[in-house]
Amino acid sequence: MSCLTRQLQKQLVRYVQRNAKIDAPCDPAIVRSDLISRGLCPSTVTEGQMRQILEVAGLI
């Protein structure tokens, strides 16, 4: 993850795990835009990086 530090990646995984209210598999683009709009994630995070975060969180 080029623009994410390991610490930020871990924090995003924990946030998504705790705050996700998802019934179906997540769309990384939607989750990414939501986190960016909340100011929790830098806009330089790619969809691929967000997909990896969701996979680690167990949501994909």
C-alpha positions in Angstrom: 0.0 0.0 0.0 1.9 2.9 -1.3 0.1 5.8 0.3 -1.1 4.0 3.4 1.1 3.4 6.4 0.6 0.0 8.2 -0.9 1.9 11.1 -3.4 3.7 9.0 -4.3 0.4 7.2 -4.9 -1.3 10.6 -7.0 1.6 11.8 -9.2 1.6 8.7 -9.7 -2.2 9.0 -10.8 -1.8 12.6 -13.1 1.1 11.7 -14.7 -0.8 8.8 -15.1 -3.9 11.0 -16.8 -2.0 13.8 -18.9 0.4 11.7 -19.9 -1.7 8.7 -23.6 -2.4 8.3 -23.4 -4.5 5.2 -25.7 -7.3 4.1 -24.1 -8.0 0.8 -20.5 -7.9 -0.4 -19.1 -4.4 -0.3 -18.3 -2.2 -3.3 -14.8 -0.8 -2.6 -15.6 2.4 -4.5 -18.6 3.2 -2.3 -16.8 2.4 0.9 -13.8 4.5 -0.3 -15.9 7.5 -1.1 -17.8 7.2 2.2 -14.5 7.1 4.2 -13.1 10.0 2.2 -16.2 12.1 2.7 -16.0 11.5 6.5 -12.3 12.6 6.5 -11.2 9.2 7.7 -9.1 8.2 4.7 -6.8 10.1 2.3 -8.2 10.6 -1.2 -5.1 9.0 -2.6 -6.2 5.6 -1.5 -7.1 3.5 -4.6 -10.0 1.1 -5.0 -7.5 -1.7 -5.1 -6.1 -0.7 -1.7 -9.7 -0.3 -0.3 -10.5 -3.8 -1.7 -7.5 -5.2 0.3 -8.7 -3.4 3.4 -12.1 -4.9 3.0 -10.6 -8.4 2.5 -8.6 -8.1 5.6 -11.7 -6.9 7.5 -13.5 -10.0 6.2 -16.2 -8.1 4.3 -15.3 -9.4 0.8 
